[in-house]
Amino acid sequence: MKISFSNIKISFFVQVWRNPSGRAELALQGEVSIADWRAKGMNDRWREYTRLAWEISPVLAIFLPVRLKNHEVIIKEICGLVRLKPVPVMHLSEALQYLVTTDTLLNDVPEVRFLTLLFVNNYSI
């Protein structure tokens, strides 16, 4: 584990030293695959961090993708958590984007139908 961590640190410092601005013409061959390999191991950790944030504060968890530049794993986890437990975040309009997604609309998910009924019953003229 220590060797792997040292290799990651070394490769990161070499990349930053050689190409601090991230320009494509200065990128080393295989640099993208190293970054992908590093990110792959973090996906499980991001899921765990997102669940922990939800346990601490669902409102905090809703804003994680904005703060962490829309990390795809975090967005998927937030979508699942909002579908399972929508009540803690139902007062946030930002949470709606995680409940009503293209996937939920195309698959006619029951939560979306319930949301529609709730909206129609509460706001009918």
C-alpha positions in Angstrom: 0.0 0.0 0.0 2.8 2.4 0.9 4.6 1.7 -2.4 1.4 2.3 -4.4 0.8 5.6 -2.6 4.4 6.7 -3.2 4.1 5.9 -6.9 0.9 8.0 -7.1 2.5 10.9 -5.3 5.6 10.7 -7.6 3.5 10.5 -10.8 1.4 13.4 -9.6 4.4 15.6 -8.9 6.0 14.8 -12.2 2.8 15.6 -14.1 2.4 18.9 -12.2 6.1 19.8 -12.7 6.2 19.0 -16.4 2.8 20.4 -17.3 1.5 22.8 -14.6 -1.2 24.3 -16.8 -2.6 21.0 -18.0 -2.0 21.8 -21.7 -2.7 18.9 -24.1 0.5 19.4 -26.2 2.7 18.9 -23.1 0.9 15.8 -21.8 2.9 12.7 -21.4 1.9 9.5 -23.1 -0.2 7.4 -20.7 -0.9 10.4 -18.4 -4.7 10.0 -19.0 -4.6 6.3 -18.1 -2.8 7.1 -14.8 -5.4 9.7 -13.9 -8.2 7.2 -14.7 -6.5 4.5 -12.7 -6.2 6.9 -9.7 -9.8 8.0 -10.0 -11.2 4.4 -10.3 -10.1 3.6 -6.7 -11.8 6.7 -5.4 -15.3 5.9 -6.7 -16.1 3.7 -3.7 -14.7 6.3 -1.3 -16.8 9.0 -2.9 -19.9 6.9 -2.5 -19.1 6.4 1.1 -18.4 10.1 1.7 -21.7 11.0 0.1 -23.6 8.6 2.3 -21.8 10.0 5.3 -22.7 13.5 4.3 -26.3 12.5 3.9 -26.3 11.0 7.4 -24.9 14.2 8.8 -27.0 16.6 6.8 -29.1 15.8 3.7 -28.9 19.5 2.8 -25.1 19.3 2.8 -25.2 16.2 0.6 -27.5 17.9 -2.0 -24.8 20.6 -2.6 -21.8 18.2 -2.8 -22.0 17.9 -6.6 -21.9 21.6 -7.0 -18.9 22.0 -4.6 -17.0 19.0 -6.1 -17.5 19.9 -9.8 -20.3 17.5 -10.6 -18.4 14.3 -9.8 -20.6 11.6 -11.6 -20.3 9.0 -8.7 -21.6 11.6 -6.2 -24.5 12.6 -8.5 -25.6 9.0 -8.9 -25.4 8.4 -5.1 -27.4 11.6 -4.4 -30.1 10.5 -6.9 -30.5 7.2 -5.2 -30.6 8.8 -1.7 -33.2 11.4 -2.8 -35.3 8.6 -4.3 -35.1 6.5 -1.1 -35.6 9.4 1.4 -37.1 12.5 -0.2 -38.6 13.9 2.9 -35.5 15.5 4.4 -34.8 17.5 1.3 -38.3 18.1 -0.1 -38.1 21.8 0.9 -35.1 22.3 -1.4 -35.7 23.1 -5.0 -32.1 22.0 -5.8 -33.1 18.4 -4.7 -35.7 18.2 -7.5 -33.0 17.7 -10.2 -31.9 14.5 -8.4 -35.4 13.1 -8.2 -36.6 14.0 -11.6 -33.9 12.8 -14.0 -34.1 11.6 -17.6 -33.8 8.1 -16.4 -36.7 8.4 -13.9 -38.9 10.0 -16.5 -38.2 7.4 -19.2 -38.8 4.5 -16.8 -41.9 6.0 -15.2 -40.6 5.7 -11.7 -43.3 5.7 -9.0 -41.7 8.5 -7.0 -42.1 10.9 -10.0 -45.8 9.9 -10.3 -46.3 10.5 -6.6 -44.6 13.9 -6.9 -46.9 14.9 -9.8 -50.0 13.9 -7.7 -48.7 15.8 -4.7 -48.1 18.9 -6.9 -51.5 18.7 -8.5 -53.4 18.2 -5.2 -51.6 21.0 -3.5 -51.6 23.6 -6.2 -54.9 22.9 -8.0 -57.0 26.0 -8.9 
